[in-house]
Amino acid sequence: MKDFQTVTAAAADRIGGFFAGLRTRITERTDEGDGARIARTLRRFFAAVAPAAFAALLGSVRLPLSTYPLGLAAVAAGVGDTPALAVGVLLGALFAGNVPSLAGVIVLVTLRLIFSLVFDPRRAAPVRPRLFTKETCAVLFREGEALRVCSAAVAAFTAGMVRLFAGGFAIGDLVGVCFAVLICPALTYLYIGYTTATAHSSPRFVIGHAALLVSFVFALSSLSLPLGFSAATAVAAYLSMLAARRRDPLAAGVLALLFGFAAVPAASPGTAVAALLFSMLCAHIPVWLAAAAGVVGFAALCFLAGGTALLFSVLPEFLIGTALSFLPLGAAGEKLLPFTGRRTKPDAAGEVLPYREKSERETLRDLSATFEAMSDAFAGLSDRETRIGIFDVRHICDKVCDRFCRRCAACSLCWERDYTVTMDTLSKISAKLYKYGKVEHADLPPEFRARCTSADRMLEEIERENARMLREMLAADGSRRSAVDYAVFSRVLTDALKRGDEAYTPDTEGRAAVTTALTRIGFSADSLGVFGTRQKKVYAFRVGGSAMNCSADAITEALTAALGGRFEPPLFEFADGGINMIATGAPTFSADASSATVAAGGGEENGDRVRSFDAKNGCFYAVVNDGMGSGRAAAAKSAKAALFLEKMLAAGNDVTAALELLSAMARTDREEGFTTVDLFALDCFTGRGTFFKSGAAPSFVKRGERIFKIRSRTVPIGILEDVDAEKTTFACEDGDAVVMLSDGVTEDIEEPLWLCEFLCGADLAAADAAARILAEAKRHTLCRDDMTAAVIHIKKK
């Protein structure tokens, strides 16, 4: 009795919950509004009618041996629209009195329902307490491919057996059963490629899409319309010309041949020729003229295949279908085609990609501006806290002068007879040092330079004391370090955006030249673009069939003649329903480097560092860093600078930006000492060579029998607030040799005679050229400082 009461109470709760939910849904629908509800109902109605009508048309197609497998295959391949497809085939079978197909559809739907429920991988329990739930409906008709194919075979077998029984076991019906059991699973497998594919460019999706369209055209050929009008021929012409408008002759010809064969087999060669002619000609002549050529080709092939009878029976429908493909609404049907469009709306992620890229660029620019503003703010705060006052500068000058003048024989002359000139000179030195951070020898009065024998050494000591005091103030100031960090981020982000803009800057003149050059060799494409400033990139989208006859060497030669420079062999890839070509500029110059270094006095710690490397931006770099002094401290300073420059430049960053960042970090470093920077950059695309020198020794360029010296009068990195680097640019030639040295080799002599004589007679292309220079330097110097040599041999490809 208690069990009965429990069951009754549970049933009452279930019934009450059902009516409560029904009342809630009715209230929601009433609140929604009649207009919205009617619109939603109409959309659902037409979304169900379209597949039902399509399935009814396929189900009415009779194949050999009185079989109807197309409708069964469509129902077996369906996913969410399977009920609508099944209803369409059922109605078509009822109106036609096709009892075997009716039985086959019923068996097919029943099997698919059972397989969907039994083989649901998300089902946790073997038996469901409720049959029709949201979870159950979500997995209906979504079983695996193998189960669908098996269901189609069973349905075809059922329909065949019904026909066999009704026909009295005729031998023809038995053969028809075998034929249907073979053809129906095969069609199902083809259709599944379209209905379940996630990648719309996959081969299975393309083949399944084409199979459905060909089946649709073939089904239209069975319709009898007034005046003998052939809807299949018109639709085949319409789809063929749409495919040809993509200007891909290969895909257009194949599709047109299939469409034409499904409509009128005898006219299929004419349909293929018309699509091929239009696809190949529309890129070079007006569209209407290309269409006329396609119609003429169609008429000629049809006349040869079947005479005037075939020509006049298909030409009117072909003209109508061709005209429809050029109408604005007709052109929208391109999305119906494989190789060209998709059966659903484009992927939102792909469509929004340009907007996302624009937003990300704006975000990067905003971040860069923010870091720059913060850097300026912290730098301004640090300047107020760490600026050396004029009185401190004057104290430094007095202290250094007292140190040198005390031991000078002309001390009484300067500080007694010419006291006024001496004090005026010290005031000028102090003012110059306070304002600019350094003092040149030319800034001294002529009479002071003529009298003082220690003027140059005094200026060096004054600058060194000034830098030491500034370093002590910076070491205790955290805002300067923050300003440098923010400046690093801002400069790196800005340079990255600048490089991206330069790499994809359109070159309109280059595009015109490339179009002309490629046309001469018979290369055509749907669209073509030339981008980049230094390194040119040529993109050709959906190349024509004639382009496949052009060799890679011919294309490369044409691009070289149009744009200059060199190009890598073009790369072809299949994407977006066509073949695209990408040709990238190749470096014109290359460089080989050899280096050698020796520590001062034969010691182990070497304060010089030399590095050579290729960067991502197509440039070659060679860097020589000389830490001030020698030993472990100089070695650590130069090693840090060399590593920083290599990492920054190898990633493609600008040289000026890298030097500014290195200088900023050197000024905030708590360790003592500075480093020189001797940097050579070779643009391998343009052949431009550039020296960047900051306190570095002279370099030499050997061209043939001539020697050119590159020198600068700058201070090492980290001494001044701004980068004091001198830039020298020249055009490189094939066979040039660049020699970079540290000051230990030249011993601060402007033009060592032995070095010039050696470079004139040496083979600088040899692998041991740098080692020979140091070996010769040991014979002419005392080896009091670290010595380093680097030789770069430049070659034109």
Secondary structure, DSSP 8 states (H G I E B T S, - for coil): -HHHHHHHHHHHHHHHHHHHHHHHHHHHHHHH-HHHHHHHHHHHHHHHHHHHHHHHHHHT--BGGGB-HHHHHHHHH-STTHHHHHHHHHHHHHHHT-HHHHHHHHHHHHHHHHHHHHT-TT--SSS-S-SS-HHHHHTTT---HHHHHHHHHHHHHHHHHHHHHHTTS-HHHHHHHHHHHHHHHHHHHHHHHHHS-S-TTSHHHHHHHHHHHHHHHHHHTT---GGG--HHHHHHHHHHHHHHTTT-HHHHHHHHHHHHHHH-GGGHHHHHHHHHHHHHHTTTS-HHHHHHHHHHHHHHHHHHHHHHHHHHHHHHHHHHHHHHHTSHHHHGGGGGSTTT--SS---HHHHTHHHHHHHHHHHHHHHHHHHHHHHHHHHHHHHHHH---HHHHHHHHHHHHHHHHTT-TTHHIIIIITHHHHHHHHHHHHHHHHHHS---GGGS-HHHHHH-TTHHHHHHHHHHHHHHHHHHHHHT-HHHHHHHHHHHHHHHHHHHHHHHHHHT-B-HHHHHHHHHHHHHTT--EEEEEEE-SSS-EEEEEEE-GGGGGS-HHHHHHHHHHHH-SEE---EEEEETTEEEEEEEEE-SEEEEEEEEEE-GGG-S---EEEEEEE-TTSEEEEEEEEESSSSHHHHHHHHHHHHHHHHHHHTT--HHHHHHHHHHHHHH-SS---EEEEEEEEETTT-EEEEEEES---EEEEETTEEEEE------BTSSSS---EEEEEE--TT-EEEEE-HHHHTT-SS-HHHHHHHHHS-TTSTTHHHHHHHHHHHHS---S-EEEEEEEEEE-
